C-alpha cells in the first residue's frame, strides 16, 4: 500500500504532461461516460423487470 501511495504522490508531483485543468476535463468526461452508461443500463433493467412482472401477472 505504501508503494502505491508513493507512486500516486510521485505521479501527482510530476510537472510534465497534463495540467490540473486538463485532469479536471478528463475526469469530467469519464464521469459523464459512466453516468450515461448507468442511465442506459438502469433503463434496460427497468424494462426487463416490467416485462417479467407482466408475464407473472
C-alpha distance matrix in Angstrom:
0.0 3.8 5.4 5.1 6.2 8.5 9.9 10.7 12.3 14.1 15.3 16.6 18.4 20.0 23.6 24.8 25.1 25.1 26.0 24.9 27.9 27.2 23.7 25.5 28.0 25.7 23.6 27.0 28.2 25.2 25.8 29.4 29.0 26.8 29.4 32.2 30.9 30.3 33.7 35.4 33.6 34.6 38.2 38.3 37.0 39.6 42.3 41.5 41.5 44.8 46.2 45.3 46.8 49.9 50.3 49.9 52.5
3.8 0.0 3.8 5.4 5.0 6.0 8.6 9.8 10.4 12.0 14.0 15.3 16.3 18.2 21.8 23.3 24.2 24.5 25.1 24.2 27.5 27.1 23.7 25.7 28.5 26.3 24.6 28.0 29.4 26.7 27.4 31.1 30.9 29.1 31.6 34.5 33.4 33.0 36.3 38.0 36.5 37.5 41.0 41.3 40.2 42.6 45.4 44.7 44.8 48.0 49.5 48.7 50.2 53.3 53.8 53.4 55.9
5.4 3.8 0.0 3.8 5.5 5.0 6.2 8.7 9.9 10.4 12.2 14.2 15.3 16.4 20.2 21.2 22.0 22.8 23.8 23.4 26.8 25.9 22.7 25.1 27.6 25.2 23.9 27.5 28.5 25.8 27.0 30.6 30.1 28.6 31.4 34.0 32.7 32.8 36.2 37.6 36.2 37.6 40.9 41.0 40.2 42.8 45.3 44.6 45.0 48.3 49.5 48.8 50.5 53.5 53.9 53.8 56.4
5.1 5.4 3.8 0.0 3.8 5.4 5.1 6.2 8.7 9.8 10.5 12.3 14.2 15.3 19.0 19.8 20.1 20.4 21.5 20.9 24.0 23.0 19.6 21.9 24.3 21.8 20.3 23.9 24.9 22.1 23.3 26.8 26.3 24.8 27.6 30.2 29.0 29.0 32.4 33.9 32.5 33.9 37.2 37.4 36.6 39.2 41.7 41.2 41.6 44.8 46.1 45.5 47.2 50.1 50.6 50.6 53.1
6.2 5.0 5.5 3.8 0.0 3.8 5.4 5.1 6.2 8.5 9.8 10.6 12.3 14.2 17.7 19.2 19.8 19.8 20.2 19.2 22.5 22.1 18.7 20.7 23.5 21.5 19.8 23.3 24.8 22.3 23.1 26.8 26.8 25.2 27.7 30.6 29.8 29.6 32.8 34.6 33.5 34.5 37.9 38.4 37.6 40.0 42.7 42.4 42.6 45.6 47.2 46.8 48.2 51.1 51.9 51.7 54.1
8.5 6.0 5.0 5.4 3.8 0.0 3.8 5.5 5.1 6.0 8.5 9.9 10.5 12.2 15.9 17.4 18.6 19.3 19.8 19.3 22.9 22.4 19.4 21.8 24.6 22.6 21.5 25.1 26.4 24.3 25.5 29.0 29.0 27.8 30.4 33.1 32.4 32.5 35.7 37.4 36.4 37.7 40.9 41.4 40.8 43.2 45.8 45.5 45.9 48.9 50.4 50.0 51.6 54.4 55.2 55.1 57.5
9.9 8.6 6.2 5.1 5.4 3.8 0.0 3.8 5.4 5.0 6.0 8.6 9.8 10.5 14.2 15.1 15.8 16.6 17.8 17.8 21.1 20.1 17.2 20.0 22.4 20.1 19.3 23.1 24.0 21.9 23.5 26.8 26.5 25.7 28.5 30.9 30.1 30.6 33.8 35.3 34.4 36.0 39.1 39.4 39.1 41.6 44.0 43.7 44.4 47.4 48.7 48.5 50.2 52.9 53.6 53.8 56.2
10.7 9.8 8.7 6.2 5.1 5.5 3.8 0.0 3.8 5.4 5.0 6.1 8.6 9.9 13.3 14.5 14.7 14.7 15.4 14.8 18.1 17.4 14.2 16.6 19.2 17.2 16.1 19.7 21.0 19.0 20.3 23.7 23.8 22.9 25.5 28.0 27.5 27.9 30.9 32.6 31.9 33.3 36.4 37.0 36.7 39.0 41.5 41.5 42.1 44.9 46.4 46.3 47.9 50.6 51.5 51.7 54.0
12.3 10.4 9.9 8.7 6.2 5.1 5.4 3.8 0.0 3.8 5.4 5.1 6.1 8.6 11.9 14.0 15.0 15.1 15.1 14.4 18.0 17.9 15.1 17.4 20.4 18.9 17.9 21.3 23.0 21.4 22.5 25.9 26.4 25.6 28.0 30.6 30.5 30.8 33.6 35.5 35.0 36.1 39.2 40.0 39.8 41.9 44.5 44.6 45.1 47.8 49.5 49.5 50.9 53.6 54.7 54.8 56.9
14.1 12.0 10.4 9.8 8.5 6.0 5.0 5.4 3.8 0.0 3.8 5.5 5.2 6.2 9.9 11.5 13.1 14.1 14.6 14.9 18.6 18.0 15.7 18.6 21.1 19.5 19.1 22.7 24.0 22.6 24.2 27.4 27.6 27.2 29.8 32.1 31.9 32.6 35.4 37.1 36.6 38.1 41.1 41.7 41.7 44.0 46.3 46.4 47.2 49.9 51.4 51.4 53.0 55.6 56.6 56.9 59.2
15.3 14.0 12.2 10.5 9.8 8.5 6.0 5.0 5.4 3.8 0.0 3.8 5.5 5.2 8.6 9.5 10.2 10.9 11.9 12.3 15.7 14.7 12.4 15.5 17.7 15.9 15.8 19.5 20.5 19.1 21.0 24.0 24.1 24.0 26.7 28.8 28.7 29.6 32.3 33.9 33.6 35.3 38.0 38.7 38.9 41.2 43.4 43.6 44.6 47.2 48.6 48.8 50.5 52.9 54.0 54.4 56.7
16.6 15.3 14.2 12.3 10.6 9.9 8.6 6.1 5.1 5.5 3.8 0.0 3.8 5.5 7.9 9.9 10.5 10.2 10.0 9.6 13.2 13.1 10.6 13.2 16.0 14.9 14.5 17.8 19.5 18.5 19.9 22.9 23.6 23.5 25.8 28.1 28.4 29.2 31.6 33.5 33.5 34.8 37.5 38.5 38.7 40.7 43.1 43.6 44.3 46.8 48.5 48.8 50.2 52.7 53.9 54.4 56.4
18.4 16.3 15.3 14.2 12.3 10.5 9.8 8.6 6.1 5.2 5.5 3.8 0.0 3.8 6.1 9.0 10.9 11.4 10.8 11.1 14.9 15.0 13.3 15.9 18.7 17.9 17.8 21.0 22.7 22.0 23.5 26.4 27.2 27.2 29.4 31.7 32.1 32.9 35.3 37.2 37.2 38.5 41.3 42.3 42.5 44.5 46.9 47.4 48.1 50.6 52.3 52.6 54.0 56.5 57.8 58.2 60.2
20.0 18.2 16.4 15.3 14.2 12.2 10.5 9.9 8.6 6.2 5.2 5.5 3.8 0.0 3.8 5.6 7.9 9.4 9.8 11.4 14.8 14.2 13.0 16.2 18.3 17.2 17.9 21.2 22.3 21.8 23.8 26.4 26.8 27.3 29.7 31.6 31.9 33.2 35.6 37.1 37.3 38.9 41.5 42.3 42.8 44.9 47.0 47.5 48.6 51.0 52.5 52.9 54.6 56.9 58.0 58.7 60.8
23.6 21.8 20.2 19.0 17.7 15.9 14.2 13.3 11.9 9.9 8.6 7.9 6.1 3.8 0.0 3.8 6.6 8.0 7.7 10.0 13.0 12.7 12.5 15.6 17.4 16.9 18.1 21.0 22.1 22.2 24.2 26.5 27.2 28.1 30.3 32.0 32.7 34.1 36.2 37.8 38.3 39.9 42.2 43.3 44.0 46.0 48.0 48.7 49.9 52.1 53.6 54.3 55.9 58.0 59.4 60.1 62.1
24.8 23.3 21.2 19.8 19.2 17.4 15.1 14.5 14.0 11.5 9.5 9.9 9.0 5.6 3.8 0.0 3.8 6.7 8.0 11.2 13.6 12.3 12.6 16.0 17.0 16.2 18.0 20.8 21.3 21.5 24.0 25.9 26.3 27.5 29.9 31.3 31.8 33.6 35.7 36.9 37.5 39.5 41.6 42.4 43.4 45.5 47.2 48.0 49.4 51.5 52.8 53.6 55.4 57.4 58.6 59.6 61.7
25.1 24.2 22.0 20.1 19.8 18.6 15.8 14.7 15.0 13.1 10.2 10.5 10.9 7.9 6.6 3.8 0.0 3.8 6.6 9.9 11.6 9.4 10.0 13.6 14.0 12.9 15.2 17.9 17.9 18.3 21.1 22.7 22.9 24.4 26.9 27.9 28.5 30.5 32.5 33.6 34.3 36.4 38.3 39.1 40.3 42.4 44.0 44.8 46.3 48.4 49.6 50.6 52.4 54.2 55.5 56.6 58.6
25.1 24.5 22.8 20.4 19.8 19.3 16.6 14.7 15.1 14.1 10.9 10.2 11.4 9.4 8.0 6.7 3.8 0.0 3.8 6.7 8.0 5.7 6.5 9.9 10.4 9.7 12.0 14.4 14.8 15.5 18.0 19.6 20.1 21.7 23.9 25.0 25.9 27.8 29.6 30.9 31.9 33.7 35.6 36.6 37.8 39.7 41.4 42.4 43.8 45.7 47.1 48.2 49.9 51.7 53.1 54.2 56.1
26.0 25.1 23.8 21.5 20.2 19.8 17.8 15.4 15.1 14.6 11.9 10.0 10.8 9.8 7.7 8.0 6.6 3.8 0.0 3.8 5.5 5.3 6.4 8.8 10.1 10.7 12.3 14.3 15.6 16.6 18.4 20.1 21.3 22.7 24.4 25.9 27.2 28.8 30.3 32.0 33.1 34.5 36.4 37.8 38.9 40.5 42.4 43.6 44.8 46.6 48.2 49.4 50.8 52.6 54.3 55.3 56.9
24.9 24.2 23.4 20.9 19.2 19.3 17.8 14.8 14.4 14.9 12.3 9.6 11.1 11.4 10.0 11.2 9.9 6.7 3.8 0.0 3.8 5.4 5.0 6.3 8.8 9.8 10.4 12.3 14.3 15.3 16.3 18.3 20.0 21.0 22.4 24.2 25.7 26.9 28.3 30.4 31.4 32.5 34.5 36.2 37.0 38.5 40.6 41.8 42.8 44.6 46.4 47.5 48.7 50.7 52.4 53.2 54.8
27.9 27.5 26.8 24.0 22.5 22.9 21.1 18.1 18.0 18.6 15.7 13.2 14.9 14.8 13.0 13.6 11.6 8.0 5.5 3.8 0.0 3.8 5.4 5.0 6.3 8.6 9.8 10.5 12.5 14.3 15.3 16.4 18.5 20.0 21.0 22.5 24.4 25.8 26.8 28.8 30.2 31.2 33.0 34.8 35.9 37.1 39.1 40.6 41.7 43.2 45.1 46.4 47.5 49.3 51.2 52.2 53.6
27.2 27.1 25.9 23.0 22.1 22.4 20.1 17.4 17.9 18.0 14.7 13.1 15.0 14.2 12.7 12.3 9.4 5.7 5.3 5.4 3.8 0.0 3.8 5.3 5.0 6.1 8.4 9.7 10.6 12.3 14.1 15.2 16.6 18.4 19.9 21.0 22.6 24.4 25.6 27.2 28.6 30.0 31.7 33.2 34.5 36.0 37.7 39.1 40.4 42.0 43.6 45.0 46.4 48.1 49.8 50.9 52.5
23.7 23.7 22.7 19.6 18.7 19.4 17.2 14.2 15.1 15.7 12.4 10.6 13.3 13.0 12.5 12.6 10.0 6.5 6.4 5.0 5.4 3.8 0.0 3.8 5.5 5.1 5.9 8.4 9.8 10.5 12.1 14.0 15.3 16.4 18.1 19.8 21.0 22.4 24.0 25.8 26.8 28.2 30.2 31.6 32.6 34.2 36.2 37.3 38.4 40.3 42.0 43.0 44.4 46.3 48.0 48.9 50.6
25.5 25.7 25.1 21.9 20.7 21.8 20.0 16.6 17.4 18.6 15.5 13.2 15.9 16.2 15.6 16.0 13.6 9.9 8.8 6.3 5.0 5.3 3.8 0.0 3.8 5.5 5.1 6.0 8.6 9.9 10.4 12.1 14.2 15.3 16.3 18.1 19.9 21.0 22.2 24.3 25.5 26.5 28.4 30.2 31.2 32.4 34.5 35.9 36.9 38.5 40.4 41.6 42.7 44.6 46.5 47.4 48.8
28.0 28.5 27.6 24.3 23.5 24.6 22.4 19.2 20.4 21.1 17.7 16.0 18.7 18.3 17.4 17.0 14.0 10.4 10.1 8.8 6.3 5.0 5.5 3.8 0.0 3.8 5.4 5.0 6.2 8.7 9.9 10.4 12.3 14.3 15.3 16.4 18.3 20.0 20.9 22.6 24.3 25.5 27.0 28.7 30.1 31.4 33.1 34.7 36.0 37.4 39.1 40.6 41.8 43.4 45.3 46.5 47.9
25.7 26.3 25.2 21.8 21.5 22.6 20.1 17.2 18.9 19.5 15.9 14.9 17.9 17.2 16.9 16.2 12.9 9.7 10.7 9.8 8.6 6.1 5.1 5.5 3.8 0.0 3.8 5.4 5.2 6.3 8.7 9.9 10.7 12.5 14.3 15.4 16.6 18.5 20.0 21.4 22.6 24.3 26.0 27.3 28.6 30.3 31.9 33.2 34.6 36.3 37.8 39.0 40.6 42.3 43.9 45.0 46.7
23.6 24.6 23.9 20.3 19.8 21.5 19.3 16.1 17.9 19.1 15.8 14.5 17.8 17.9 18.1 18.0 15.2 12.0 12.3 10.4 9.8 8.4 5.9 5.1 5.4 3.8 0.0 3.8 5.4 5.1 6.2 8.6 9.9 10.6 12.3 14.2 15.4 16.5 18.2 20.1 21.0 22.2 24.4 25.8 26.7 28.3 30.3 31.5 32.5 34.4 36.1 37.2 38.5 40.4 42.1 43.0 44.7
27.0 28.0 27.5 23.9 23.3 25.1 23.1 19.7 21.3 22.7 19.5 17.8 21.0 21.2 21.0 20.8 17.9 14.4 14.3 12.3 10.5 9.7 8.4 6.0 5.0 5.4 3.8 0.0 3.8 5.4 5.1 6.1 8.6 9.9 10.5 12.1 14.2 15.3 16.3 18.4 19.8 20.7 22.5 24.3 25.5 26.6 28.6 30.2 31.2 32.7 34.6 35.9 37.0 38.8 40.7 41.7 43.1
28.2 29.4 28.5 24.9 24.8 26.4 24.0 21.0 23.0 24.0 20.5 19.5 22.7 22.3 22.1 21.3 17.9 14.8 15.6 14.3 12.5 10.6 9.8 8.6 6.2 5.2 5.4 3.8 0.0 3.8 5.4 5.0 6.2 8.6 9.9 10.5 12.2 14.3 15.2 16.6 18.2 19.8 21.2 22.7 24.2 25.7 27.2 28.7 30.2 31.6 33.1 34.6 36.1 37.6 39.4 40.7 42.2
25.2 26.7 25.8 22.1 22.3 24.3 21.9 19.0 21.4 22.6 19.1 18.5 22.0 21.8 22.2 21.5 18.3 15.5 16.6 15.3 14.3 12.3 10.5 9.9 8.7 6.3 5.1 5.4 3.8 0.0 3.8 5.4 5.1 6.2 8.6 9.9 10.6 12.3 14.2 15.6 16.4 18.1 20.1 21.2 22.3 24.2 25.9 27.0 28.4 30.2 31.7 32.8 34.4 36.2 37.7 38.8 40.6
25.8 27.4 27.0 23.3 23.1 25.5 23.5 20.3 22.5 24.2 21.0 19.9 23.5 23.8 24.2 24.0 21.1 18.0 18.4 16.3 15.3 14.1 12.1 10.4 9.9 8.7 6.2 5.1 5.4 3.8 0.0 3.8 5.4 5.1 6.1 8.5 9.9 10.6 12.1 14.3 15.2 16.1 18.3 19.9 20.7 22.1 24.2 25.6 26.5 28.3 30.1 31.2 32.4 34.3 36.1 37.0 38.6
29.4 31.1 30.6 26.8 26.8 29.0 26.8 23.7 25.9 27.4 24.0 22.9 26.4 26.4 26.5 25.9 22.7 19.6 20.1 18.3 16.4 15.2 14.0 12.1 10.4 9.9 8.6 6.1 5.0 5.4 3.8 0.0 3.8 5.5 5.2 6.1 8.6 10.0 10.5 12.4 14.1 15.2 16.6 18.4 19.9 21.0 22.7 24.4 25.6 27.0 28.7 30.3 31.5 33.0 34.9 36.2 37.5
29.0 30.9 30.1 26.3 26.8 29.0 26.5 23.8 26.4 27.6 24.1 23.6 27.2 26.8 27.2 26.3 22.9 20.1 21.3 20.0 18.5 16.6 15.3 14.2 12.3 10.7 9.9 8.6 6.2 5.1 5.4 3.8 0.0 3.8 5.5 5.1 6.1 8.6 9.9 10.8 12.2 14.1 15.5 16.7 18.3 20.0 21.3 22.7 24.3 25.9 27.2 28.7 30.3 31.8 33.4 34.7 36.4
26.8 29.1 28.6 24.8 25.2 27.8 25.7 22.9 25.6 27.2 24.0 23.5 27.2 27.3 28.1 27.5 24.4 21.7 22.7 21.0 20.0 18.4 16.4 15.3 14.3 12.5 10.6 9.9 8.6 6.2 5.1 5.5 3.8 0.0 3.8 5.4 5.1 6.1 8.5 10.0 10.4 12.0 14.2 15.3 16.2 18.0 19.9 20.9 22.2 24.1 25.6 26.6 28.2 30.0 31.6 32.6 34.4
29.4 31.6 31.4 27.6 27.7 30.4 28.5 25.5 28.0 29.8 26.7 25.8 29.4 29.7 30.3 29.9 26.9 23.9 24.4 22.4 21.0 19.9 18.1 16.3 15.3 14.3 12.3 10.5 9.9 8.6 6.1 5.2 5.5 3.8 0.0 3.8 5.5 5.2 6.0 8.6 9.7 10.3 12.2 14.2 15.1 16.2 18.3 19.8 20.8 22.3 24.2 25.5 26.6 28.4 30.3 31.3 32.7
32.2 34.5 34.0 30.2 30.6 33.1 30.9 28.0 30.6 32.1 28.8 28.1 31.7 31.6 32.0 31.3 27.9 25.0 25.9 24.2 22.5 21.0 19.8 18.1 16.4 15.4 14.2 12.1 10.5 9.9 8.5 6.1 5.1 5.4 3.8 0.0 3.8 5.5 5.1 6.3 8.6 9.9 10.8 12.5 14.3 15.4 16.8 18.6 20.1 21.3 22.8 24.5 25.9 27.2 29.1 30.5 31.9
30.9 33.4 32.7 29.0 29.8 32.4 30.1 27.5 30.5 31.9 28.7 28.4 32.1 31.9 32.7 31.8 28.5 25.9 27.2 25.7 24.4 22.6 21.0 19.9 18.3 16.6 15.4 14.2 12.2 10.6 9.9 8.6 6.1 5.1 5.5 3.8 0.0 3.8 5.5 5.3 6.1 8.6 10.0 10.7 12.3 14.3 15.5 16.6 18.4 20.1 21.2 22.6 24.3 25.8 27.3 28.7 30.5
30.3 33.0 32.8 29.0 29.6 32.5 30.6 27.9 30.8 32.6 29.6 29.2 32.9 33.2 34.1 33.6 30.5 27.8 28.8 26.9 25.8 24.4 22.4 21.0 20.0 18.5 16.5 15.3 14.3 12.3 10.6 10.0 8.6 6.1 5.2 5.5 3.8 0.0 3.8 5.4 4.8 5.9 8.5 9.7 10.2 11.9 14.0 15.0 16.1 18.0 19.6 20.7 22.1 24.0 25.6 26.6 28.3
33.7 36.3 36.2 32.4 32.8 35.7 33.8 30.9 33.6 35.4 32.3 31.6 35.3 35.6 36.2 35.7 32.5 29.6 30.3 28.3 26.8 25.6 24.0 22.2 20.9 20.0 18.2 16.3 15.2 14.2 12.1 10.5 9.9 8.5 6.0 5.1 5.5 3.8 0.0 3.8 5.4 5.1 6.2 8.7 9.9 10.6 12.4 14.3 15.4 16.5 18.4 20.0 21.1 22.6 24.6 25.8 27.1
35.4 38.0 37.6 33.9 34.6 37.4 35.3 32.6 35.5 37.1 33.9 33.5 37.2 37.1 37.8 36.9 33.6 30.9 32.0 30.4 28.8 27.2 25.8 24.3 22.6 21.4 20.1 18.4 16.6 15.6 14.3 12.4 10.8 10.0 8.6 6.3 5.3 5.4 3.8 0.0 3.8 5.4 5.1 6.2 8.7 9.9 10.7 12.4 14.3 15.4 16.6 18.5 20.1 21.2 22.9 24.6 26.0
33.6 36.5 36.2 32.5 33.5 36.4 34.4 31.9 35.0 36.6 33.6 33.5 37.2 37.3 38.3 37.5 34.3 31.9 33.1 31.4 30.2 28.6 26.8 25.5 24.3 22.6 21.0 19.8 18.2 16.4 15.2 14.1 12.2 10.4 9.7 8.6 6.1 4.8 5.4 3.8 0.0 3.8 5.4 5.1 6.1 8.6 9.9 10.6 12.3 14.2 15.3 16.5 18.3 19.9 21.3 22.6 24.5
34.6 37.5 37.6 33.9 34.5 37.7 36.0 33.3 36.1 38.1 35.3 34.8 38.5 38.9 39.9 39.5 36.4 33.7 34.5 32.5 31.2 30.0 28.2 26.5 25.5 24.3 22.2 20.7 19.8 18.1 16.1 15.2 14.1 12.0 10.3 9.9 8.6 5.9 5.1 5.4 3.8 0.0 3.8 5.4 5.1 6.1 8.5 9.8 10.5 12.2 14.1 15.3 16.4 18.2 20.1 21.0 22.5
38.2 41.0 40.9 37.2 37.9 40.9 39.1 36.4 39.2 41.1 38.0 37.5 41.3 41.5 42.2 41.6 38.3 35.6 36.4 34.5 33.0 31.7 30.2 28.4 27.0 26.0 24.4 22.5 21.2 20.1 18.3 16.6 15.5 14.2 12.2 10.8 10.0 8.5 6.2 5.1 5.4 3.8 0.0 3.8 5.5 5.1 6.2 8.7 9.9 10.5 12.3 14.3 15.3 16.5 18.6 20.1 21.2
38.3 41.3 41.0 37.4 38.4 41.4 39.4 37.0 40.0 41.7 38.7 38.5 42.3 42.3 43.3 42.4 39.1 36.6 37.8 36.2 34.8 33.2 31.6 30.2 28.7 27.3 25.8 24.3 22.7 21.2 19.9 18.4 16.7 15.3 14.2 12.5 10.7 9.7 8.7 6.2 5.1 5.4 3.8 0.0 3.8 5.5 5.1 6.2 8.7 9.9 10.6 12.4 14.3 15.3 16.8 18.5 20.2
37.0 40.2 40.2 36.6 37.6 40.8 39.1 36.7 39.8 41.7 38.9 38.7 42.5 42.8 44.0 43.4 40.3 37.8 38.9 37.0 35.9 34.5 32.6 31.2 30.1 28.6 26.7 25.5 24.2 22.3 20.7 19.9 18.3 16.2 15.1 14.3 12.3 10.2 9.9 8.7 6.1 5.1 5.5 3.8 0.0 3.8 5.4 5.0 6.2 8.6 9.8 10.5 12.2 14.1 15.4 16.5 18.4
39.6 42.6 42.8 39.2 40.0 43.2 41.6 39.0 41.9 44.0 41.2 40.7 44.5 44.9 46.0 45.5 42.4 39.7 40.5 38.5 37.1 36.0 34.2 32.4 31.4 30.3 28.3 26.6 25.7 24.2 22.1 21.0 20.0 18.0 16.2 15.4 14.3 11.9 10.6 9.9 8.6 6.1 5.1 5.5 3.8 0.0 3.8 5.5 5.1 6.1 8.6 9.9 10.5 12.2 14.4 15.3 16.5
42.3 45.4 45.3 41.7 42.7 45.8 44.0 41.5 44.5 46.3 43.4 43.1 46.9 47.0 48.0 47.2 44.0 41.4 42.4 40.6 39.1 37.7 36.2 34.5 33.1 31.9 30.3 28.6 27.2 25.9 24.2 22.7 21.3 19.9 18.3 16.8 15.5 14.0 12.4 10.7 9.9 8.5 6.2 5.1 5.4 3.8 0.0 3.8 5.5 5.1 6.1 8.6 9.9 10.5 12.5 14.4 15.6
41.5 44.7 44.6 41.2 42.4 45.5 43.7 41.5 44.6 46.4 43.6 43.6 47.4 47.5 48.7 48.0 44.8 42.4 43.6 41.8 40.6 39.1 37.3 35.9 34.7 33.2 31.5 30.2 28.7 27.0 25.6 24.4 22.7 20.9 19.8 18.6 16.6 15.0 14.3 12.4 10.6 9.8 8.7 6.2 5.0 5.5 3.8 0.0 3.8 5.4 5.0 6.2 8.6 9.8 10.7 12.4 14.5
41.5 44.8 45.0 41.6 42.6 45.9 44.4 42.1 45.1 47.2 44.6 44.3 48.1 48.6 49.9 49.4 46.3 43.8 44.8 42.8 41.7 40.4 38.4 36.9 36.0 34.6 32.5 31.2 30.2 28.4 26.5 25.6 24.3 22.2 20.8 20.1 18.4 16.1 15.4 14.3 12.3 10.5 9.9 8.7 6.2 5.1 5.5 3.8 0.0 3.8 5.4 5.1 6.1 8.5 9.9 10.5 12.3
44.8 48.0 48.3 44.8 45.6 48.9 47.4 44.9 47.8 49.9 47.2 46.8 50.6 51.0 52.1 51.5 48.4 45.7 46.6 44.6 43.2 42.0 40.3 38.5 37.4 36.3 34.4 32.7 31.6 30.2 28.3 27.0 25.9 24.1 22.3 21.3 20.1 18.0 16.5 15.4 14.2 12.2 10.5 9.9 8.6 6.1 5.1 5.4 3.8 0.0 3.8 5.5 5.1 6.1 8.8 9.9 10.7
46.2 49.5 49.5 46.1 47.2 50.4 48.7 46.4 49.5 51.4 48.6 48.5 52.3 52.5 53.6 52.8 49.6 47.1 48.2 46.4 45.1 43.6 42.0 40.4 39.1 37.8 36.1 34.6 33.1 31.7 30.1 28.7 27.2 25.6 24.2 22.8 21.2 19.6 18.4 16.6 15.3 14.1 12.3 10.6 9.8 8.6 6.1 5.0 5.4 3.8 0.0 3.8 5.5 5.1 6.4 8.8 10.2
45.3 48.7 48.8 45.5 46.8 50.0 48.5 46.3 49.5 51.4 48.8 48.8 52.6 52.9 54.3 53.6 50.6 48.2 49.4 47.5 46.4 45.0 43.0 41.6 40.6 39.0 37.2 35.9 34.6 32.8 31.2 30.3 28.7 26.6 25.5 24.5 22.6 20.7 20.0 18.5 16.5 15.3 14.3 12.4 10.5 9.9 8.6 6.2 5.1 5.5 3.8 0.0 3.8 5.4 5.2 6.3 8.9
46.8 50.2 50.5 47.2 48.2 51.6 50.2 47.9 50.9 53.0 50.5 50.2 54.0 54.6 55.9 55.4 52.4 49.9 50.8 48.7 47.5 46.4 44.4 42.7 41.8 40.6 38.5 37.0 36.1 34.4 32.4 31.5 30.3 28.2 26.6 25.9 24.3 22.1 21.1 20.1 18.3 16.4 15.3 14.3 12.2 10.5 9.9 8.6 6.1 5.1 5.5 3.8 0.0 3.8 5.4 5.0 6.2
49.9 53.3 53.5 50.1 51.1 54.4 52.9 50.6 53.6 55.6 52.9 52.7 56.5 56.9 58.0 57.4 54.2 51.7 52.6 50.7 49.3 48.1 46.3 44.6 43.4 42.3 40.4 38.8 37.6 36.2 34.3 33.0 31.8 30.0 28.4 27.2 25.8 24.0 22.6 21.2 19.9 18.2 16.5 15.3 14.1 12.2 10.5 9.8 8.5 6.1 5.1 5.4 3.8 0.0 3.8 5.5 5.5
50.3 53.8 53.9 50.6 51.9 55.2 53.6 51.5 54.7 56.6 54.0 53.9 57.8 58.0 59.4 58.6 55.5 53.1 54.3 52.4 51.2 49.8 48.0 46.5 45.3 43.9 42.1 40.7 39.4 37.7 36.1 34.9 33.4 31.6 30.3 29.1 27.3 25.6 24.6 22.9 21.3 20.1 18.6 16.8 15.4 14.4 12.5 10.7 9.9 8.8 6.4 5.2 5.4 3.8 0.0 3.8 5.7
49.9 53.4 53.8 50.6 51.7 55.1 53.8 51.7 54.8 56.9 54.4 54.4 58.2 58.7 60.1 59.6 56.6 54.2 55.3 53.2 52.2 50.9 48.9 47.4 46.5 45.0 43.0 41.7 40.7 38.8 37.0 36.2 34.7 32.6 31.3 30.5 28.7 26.6 25.8 24.6 22.6 21.0 20.1 18.5 16.5 15.3 14.4 12.4 10.5 9.9 8.8 6.3 5.0 5.5 3.8 0.0 3.8
52.5 55.9 56.4 53.1 54.1 57.5 56.2 54.0 56.9 59.2 56.7 56.4 60.2 60.8 62.1 61.7 58.6 56.1 56.9 54.8 53.6 52.5 50.6 48.8 47.9 46.7 44.7 43.1 42.2 40.6 38.6 37.5 36.4 34.4 32.7 31.9 30.5 28.3 27.1 26.0 24.5 22.5 21.2 20.2 18.4 16.5 15.6 14.5 12.3 10.7 10.2 8.9 6.2 5.5 5.7 3.8 0.0
